[in-house]
Amino acid sequence: MKKSKVVILGGKRGLIGKALSYVFSKDPGYELILHDKSEFDVLDFAKLTEYLIDIKPDVVLNAVSYNLPLSAEENPEMANRVNFELPKKIVEILKHWDTYLVHFSTYMVFDGKRNVPYAEEDKPNPKSVYGLSKLKGEEALINGNLTKWFIIRTSWPFGPWAANYVDDIIKTVLENDKICACHKNIASPTYTLDLAEYTQKLLKKKAIGIYNVVNSGQASLCEIAQEVINLLGRHCVVKPVVEEDRSMQGKFPEYGVLDVSKLIDFLGEKPRSWMLALREYIFSHYKNHVE
Ligand SMILES: NC(=O)c1ccc[n+]([C@@H]2O[C@H](COP(=O)([O-])OP(=O)(O)OC[C@H]3O[C@@H](n4cnc5c(N)ncnc54)[C@H](OP(=O)(O)O)[C@@H]3O)[C@@H](O)[C@H]2O)c1
C-alpha cells in the first residue's frame, strides 16, 4: 500500500504539533515528514517552497502559530507573519496540487460576549491582535481556492511533551497548599491527543471547511484546578481570582466554549468530556504523583 506523505509543520516542538506527530506516526498508512528549525525557518518562504516542492506531500498539517496573545499586542508584525502570511504562503504553494491542507485556529477569533457555545458559522469578532491574525489566517484558506482543506478551531489545549497550563496547575498543586485560579473566563479544555485523533478522522473522511474540535463540556481554570486536585488526591485549596492578567485589558474572550454539533454530525461520535480526558492525561503522565 502506498503511504500518504504527511508534513507536520510545528510537529517537532509545538504542543499540538507533537500530539499530531505521535498519532500520525502510529498509523501505517502515513509517512511522517518533520523538520527542525535548525534545518530551515518556515518563515523563510523561499526555503519553505523548495522544501514542499521537493517532498510533494499528500497532506500538510500546519500547527505553527505565534501563540503568545500578550506579546502579539506588542509585536503585531510577527503575529501576522506567522499566523497570516505563513498560511497564505502555504495555500499559494499548494494551490495547483492535490495536497490536503489542515490548519489550526482558535476560539479567540470570537469576542466571547455570549453564553452559548460558538458554532462554526457564527460571526468572528476578535478583540486582540492575536485573534485578528488567526482570523486572517483562516481567511487565507477559505478564500484560497484549494479543493482539499479544513480548519480546526480549538480552545485551551493541554497534553504531553510541551508546556501548557494544565502542567502549570499540576506543578502548583504538587508544591503548594493553595492555588489561585481565574474563575471569570470559561472555555472548552481540550486534550491534544484527542484533538490529533479527530484531526486524523476528519482527514480520512475528507472533511472540507471549518470544524470545532474540543472535548465536551466547559470549565473555568478554577474548575480545572479543582479537578486536578481531586484526581491527584492532594490537599490544596483553590482561591478564585477574577482577572488573570490586567495587562491584557479583557482581550481574552470571557466565553470561549465551542459547539461540536457539526463534528458529531459529520463523524457520528461525540468527543469525550474534558474531565475524562484529563483523568487519562494525569493517570498516564503523572501516575507517580497520584496519592
Ligand atoms: N495553546 C493554546 O492555548 C491554543 C488555544 C487555541 C488554539 N490553539 C491553536 O493551536 C495551534 C497550535 O498551537 P500550540 O498550542 O501547539 O502552540 P505551540 O506549542 O506554541 O507551538 C507552536 C509551533 O509554532 C512554531 N513557531 C512559532 N513561532 C514561530 C516562528 N516565528 N518561526 C517558526 N516556527 C514558529 C513553534 O516552534 P518553536 O517551538 O521551535 O518556536 C511551535 O512548533 C495554533 O494554531 C493555535 O492557534 C492554541
Ligand as a Chemical Component Dictionary entry (heavy atoms), coordinates in Angstrom:
data_LIG
# 
_chem_comp.id                   LIG 
_chem_comp.type                 NON-POLYMER 
_chem_comp.pdbx_formal_charge   0 
_chem_comp.three_letter_code    LIG 
# 
loop_
_chem_comp_atom.comp_id 
_chem_comp_atom.atom_id 
_chem_comp_atom.alt_atom_id 
_chem_comp_atom.type_symbol 
_chem_comp_atom.charge 
_chem_comp_atom.model_Cartn_x 
_chem_comp_atom.model_Cartn_y 
_chem_comp_atom.model_Cartn_z 
_chem_comp_atom.pdbx_ordinal 
LIG N1  N1  N 0  -2.139 26.972 23.029 1  
LIG C1  C1  C 0  -3.359 27.488 23.092 2  
LIG O1  O1  O 0  -3.802 27.996 24.154 3  
LIG C2  C2  C 0  -4.281 27.402 21.898 4  
LIG C3  C3  C 0  -5.641 27.681 22.070 5  
LIG C4  C4  C 0  -6.497 27.584 20.971 6  
LIG C5  C5  C 0  -5.991 27.247 19.719 7  
LIG N2  N2  N 1  -4.656 26.995 19.589 8  
LIG C6  C6  C 0  -4.170 26.737 18.233 9  
LIG O2  O2  O 0  -3.437 25.535 18.160 10 
LIG C7  C7  C 0  -2.397 25.639 17.169 11 
LIG C8  C8  C 0  -1.098 25.107 17.710 12 
LIG O3  O3  O 0  -0.833 25.698 18.953 13 
LIG P1  P1  P 0  0.099  25.056 20.051 14 
LIG O4  O4  O 0  -0.609 25.210 21.337 15 
LIG O5  O5  O -1 0.587  23.723 19.615 16 
LIG O6  O6  O 0  1.302  26.118 20.016 17 
LIG P2  P2  P 0  2.826  25.970 20.438 18 
LIG O7  O7  O 0  3.033  24.883 21.404 19 
LIG O8  O8  O 0  3.241  27.349 20.808 20 
LIG O9  O9  O 0  3.518  25.564 19.071 21 
LIG C9  C9  C 0  3.636  26.473 18.030 22 
LIG C10 C10 C 0  4.614  25.969 16.999 23 
LIG O10 O10 O 0  4.870  27.047 16.109 24 
LIG C11 C11 C 0  6.268  27.222 15.956 25 
LIG N3  N3  N 0  6.577  28.649 15.783 26 
LIG C12 C12 C 0  6.103  29.676 16.483 27 
LIG N4  N4  N 0  6.651  30.821 16.062 28 
LIG C13 C13 C 0  7.499  30.501 15.077 29 
LIG C14 C14 C 0  8.357  31.235 14.231 30 
LIG N5  N5  N 0  8.487  32.548 14.330 31 
LIG N6  N6  N 0  9.084  30.563 13.308 32 
LIG C15 C15 C 0  8.980  29.235 13.222 33 
LIG N7  N7  N 0  8.185  28.467 13.981 34 
LIG C16 C16 C 0  7.446  29.103 14.904 35 
LIG C17 C17 C 0  6.882  26.724 17.245 36 
LIG O11 O11 O 0  8.216  26.328 17.004 37 
LIG P3  P3  P 0  9.349  26.570 18.116 38 
LIG O12 O12 O 0  8.870  25.909 19.373 39 
LIG O13 O13 O 0  10.541 25.922 17.513 40 
LIG O14 O14 O 0  9.436  28.050 18.242 41 
LIG C18 C18 C 0  5.976  25.548 17.572 42 
LIG O15 O15 O 0  6.416  24.413 16.859 43 
LIG C19 C19 C 0  -2.366 27.131 16.793 44 
LIG O16 O16 O 0  -2.977 27.302 15.547 45 
LIG C20 C20 C 0  -3.161 27.811 17.848 46 
LIG O17 O17 O 0  -3.804 28.970 17.376 47 
LIG C21 C21 C 0  -3.789 27.043 20.645 48 
# 
loop_
_chem_comp_bond.comp_id 
_chem_comp_bond.atom_id_1 
_chem_comp_bond.atom_id_2 
_chem_comp_bond.value_order 
_chem_comp_bond.pdbx_ordinal 
LIG N1  C1  SING 1  
LIG C1  O1  DOUB 2  
LIG C1  C2  SING 3  
LIG C2  C3  SING 4  
LIG C2  C21 DOUB 5  
LIG C3  C4  DOUB 6  
LIG C4  C5  SING 7  
LIG C5  N2  DOUB 8  
LIG N2  C6  SING 9  
LIG N2  C21 SING 10 
LIG C6  O2  SING 11 
LIG C6  C20 SING 12 
LIG O2  C7  SING 13 
LIG C7  C8  SING 14 
LIG C7  C19 SING 15 
LIG C8  O3  SING 16 
LIG O3  P1  SING 17 
LIG P1  O4  DOUB 18 
LIG P1  O5  SING 19 
LIG P1  O6  SING 20 
LIG O6  P2  SING 21 
LIG P2  O7  DOUB 22 
LIG P2  O8  SING 23 
LIG P2  O9  SING 24 
LIG O9  C9  SING 25 
LIG C9  C10 SING 26 
LIG C10 O10 SING 27 
LIG C10 C18 SING 28 
LIG O10 C11 SING 29 
LIG C11 N3  SING 30 
LIG C11 C17 SING 31 
LIG N3  C12 SING 32 
LIG N3  C16 SING 33 
LIG C12 N4  DOUB 34 
LIG N4  C13 SING 35 
LIG C13 C14 SING 36 
LIG C13 C16 DOUB 37 
LIG C14 N5  SING 38 
LIG C14 N6  DOUB 39 
LIG N6  C15 SING 40 
LIG C15 N7  DOUB 41 
LIG N7  C16 SING 42 
LIG C17 O11 SING 43 
LIG C17 C18 SING 44 
LIG O11 P3  SING 45 
LIG P3  O12 DOUB 46 
LIG P3  O13 SING 47 
LIG P3  O14 SING 48 
LIG C18 O15 SING 49 
LIG C19 O16 SING 50 
LIG C19 C20 SING 51 
LIG C20 O17 SING 52 
# 
